[in-house]
Amino acid sequence: MILECRNISKKYGSLEVLKDVSLTVAKGEIVSLVGPSGAGKSSLLHILGTLDKPDSGRVEIDGKNLLKMNEKRLADFRNRSIGFIFQFHHLLPEFTALENICVPAYIQGQSKIQAEAKAGKLLDLLKLSSRAHHKPSEMSGGEQQRVAVARALINDPLLVMADEPSGNLDTNNARDLHQLFFELRDTFQQTFVIVTHNEELAAMADRKVMMKDGRIV
């Protein structure tokens, strides 16, 4: 298993958002997390992606116990091993597509030549080469989100965590993005955990995990 969490619980004040949640994900698997708003899907994704910590439980990625790492080691592990795609692309407006994609590689310590070569390949793969030197304001919503996907992939992560990745896209762009995830899985054995309200994407996934009231049901 590439990802394993056991007995995850989390409270914010008196609100219990996760209640004894356990989940495993295999390498190359696409898992969708579905359920009503407030079910705990995004809270679980943030904990699995090391953006938040549980009050109790265990999270392992590639056999490493993440909750035993200090903040510096955890930040380094997150940068190297986990890619993130959010509903809003969070591209830096003053940077070009190429520059935005390179940011995680620079944080990892890759040279400009290394990072730009890898980013160029990803732009080719995602059919965005013609947009390499365009800023986000010069791209469509679908193109911006594909740039965000490329940024998530630049460090060859073990896992990609996606939170409502197509929630801000029209039907055609959403469908294209969903298809892209499966192409990336088939080409690179990439693993995805995706929080979504999109029924079409949820149904396409290898496994659909339903959450309700902070539990997997």
C-alpha positions in Angstrom: 0.0 0.0 0.0 1.3 3.5 -0.9 -1.0 5.1 1.7 -2.4 3.8 5.0 -4.2 5.7 7.7 -5.6 4.1 10.8 -8.2 5.3 13.4 -7.9 9.0 12.4 -9.9 11.3 14.6 -10.0 15.1 14.6 -11.9 17.9 16.4 -12.0 21.6 15.9 -13.2 22.9 19.3 -16.2 20.8 20.2 -16.9 19.8 16.6 -15.8 16.3 15.8 -15.1 16.3 12.1 -13.4 12.9 11.8 -14.3 9.8 13.8 -12.0 6.8 13.8 -11.4 6.8 10.0 -9.2 4.1 8.4 -8.3 4.0 4.7 -5.7 2.3 2.5 -4.8 3.2 -1.1 -2.7 1.1 -3.5 -0.1 2.4 -5.9 -1.7 3.4 -9.2 -5.2 3.5 -7.7 -7.6 6.4 -8.2 -9.8 6.7 -5.2 -12.7 9.2 -4.9 -13.9 10.6 -1.6 -17.6 11.5 -1.8 -20.4 12.5 0.5 -22.4 15.5 1.5 -20.8 18.9 2.5 -19.5 18.7 6.0 -18.9 14.9 5.9 -15.2 15.4 6.6 -13.8 14.7 3.1 -11.5 17.7 2.8 -10.5 17.4 6.5 -9.3 13.8 5.8 -7.6 14.9 2.6 -5.7 17.6 4.4 -4.5 15.1 7.1 -3.5 12.5 4.5 -1.6 15.3 2.6 0.2 16.4 5.8 -1.4 19.9 5.7 -3.1 19.2 9.0 -2.5 16.7 11.9 -5.1 14.4 13.5 -5.8 14.4 17.2 -5.2 10.6 17.2 -4.4 7.9 14.7 -1.6 7.0 12.3 -0.8 8.1 8.8 1.8 6.3 6.7 2.9 7.0 3.1 5.3 4.6 1.5 5.8 3.0 4.9 6.9 6.2 6.6 5.0 7.3 9.7 4.3 11.0 9.0 3.2 11.9 12.5 6.7 11.1 13.8 8.4 13.6 11.5 9.3 17.1 12.7 8.0 20.1 10.7 11.1 20.5 8.6 11.3 16.8 7.6 7.5 16.8 7.0 7.7 19.9 4.7 10.5 18.3 2.7 8.6 15.0 2.5 5.5 16.9 1.4 7.4 18.7 -1.3 9.0 15.6 -2.7 6.3 13.1 -2.3 2.8 14.7 -2.5 1.3 16.8 -5.3 -1.7 19.0 -4.7 -4.5 20.1 -7.0 -7.3 22.4 -5.5 -10.6 23.7 -6.9 -8.9 27.1 -7.4 -5.7 26.6 -9.2 -3.7 29.0 -7.0 -1.3 29.9 -9.8 1.0 32.9 -9.1 -0.4 35.7 -11.3 2.9 37.4 -12.1 4.5 34.1 -13.2 4.2 32.3 -16.6 2.8 28.8 -16.9 6.4 27.4 -17.1 7.5 29.4 -14.1 4.5 28.3 -12.0 5.1 24.7 -12.8 8.8 25.0 -11.8 8.1 26.4 -8.3 8.0 23.0 -6.3 11.2 21.9 -8.2 13.0 25.0 -7.1 11.9 24.4 -3.5 13.3 20.9 -3.8 16.6 22.4 -4.9 16.6 21.5 -8.6 18.5 23.8 -11.0 16.7 26.1 -13.4 17.8 23.9 -16.3 16.6 20.7 -14.7 13.3 22.2 -13.6 12.5 23.9 -16.9 13.4 20.7 -18.9 10.9 18.7 -16.8 8.3 21.5 -16.9 8.6 21.6 -20.7 7.9 17.8 -20.9 4.9 18.2 -18.8 3.6 21.1 -20.9 4.0 18.9 -24.0 2.2 16.0 -22.3 -0.7 18.2 -21.2 -0.9 19.9 -24.6 0.1 23.3 -23.2 3.3 24.0 -25.0 1.9 27.0 -26.7 1.0 28.5 -23.3 4.4 28.1 -21.7 5.1 31.8 -21.6 1.6 33.0 -20.9 0.5 34.2 -17.5 -2.6 32.8 -15.8 -4.8 35.8 -16.9 -4.0 34.9 -20.5 -5.3 31.3 -20.2 -8.7 29.7 -20.0 -9.9 28.1 -16.8 -9.2 24.6 -18.2 -5.7 25.6 -19.2 -5.0 27.1 -15.8 -6.1 23.9 -14.1 -3.9 21.8 -16.3 -1.0 24.0 -15.4 -1.8 23.3 -11.7 -1.8 19.6 -12.6 1.7 19.9 -14.1 2.9 21.8 -11.0 1.6 18.9 -8.9 3.5 16.4 -11.0 6.9 18.2 -11.4 8.6 16.4 -8.5 7.3 12.9 -9.5 5.2 12.6 -6.3 4.1 9.3 -4.8 0.6 10.6 -4.4 -1.6 13.4 -5.9 -4.2 14.8 -3.6 -7.0 16.7 -5.4 -9.7 18.7 -3.6 -12.7 19.4 -5.9 -10.3 19.7 -8.9 -13.1 20.2 -11.5 -15.4 22.2 -9.2 -14.6 25.5 -11.0 -14.8 24.2 -14.6 -17.5 23.9 -17.1 -18.7 20.4 -18.2 -16.3 19.9 -21.1 -13.2 21.1 -19.3 -14.2 19.0 -16.3 -14.5 15.9 -18.5 -11.1 16.6 -20.1 -9.5 17.0 -16.7 -11.0 13.8 -15.4 -9.8 11.9 -18.4 -6.3 13.4 -17.9 -6.1 11.8 -14.4 -6.7 8.4 -15.9 -4.1 8.9 -18.7 -1.6 10.0 -16.0 -2.3 6.9 -14.0 -2.0 4.6 -17.0 1.2 6.3 -18.2 3.1 6.9 -14.9 1.2 4.6 -12.4 0.3 7.8 -10.7 -1.9 7.5 -7.6 -4.8 9.9 -6.9 -7.0 10.6 -3.9 -9.8 12.9 -5.1 -12.4 14.7 -3.1 -15.3 15.4 -5.5 -19.0 16.2 -5.7 -18.8 15.4 -9.4 -20.8 12.2 -9.8 -19.2 11.4 -13.2 -15.7 11.6 -11.8 -16.6 9.6 -8.7 -18.1 6.8 -10.8 -14.9 6.7 -13.0 -12.6 6.1 -10.1 -11.3 2.6 -9.3 -12.9 2.9 -5.9 -15.5 5.3 -4.4 -15.3 5.9 -0.7 -18.5 7.4 0.8 -18.2 9.6 3.9 -20.9 10.8 6.2 -20.8 12.6 9.6 -17.0 12.2 9.9 -17.0 8.5 9.1 -16.5 6.2 6.1 -19.8 4.4 5.5 
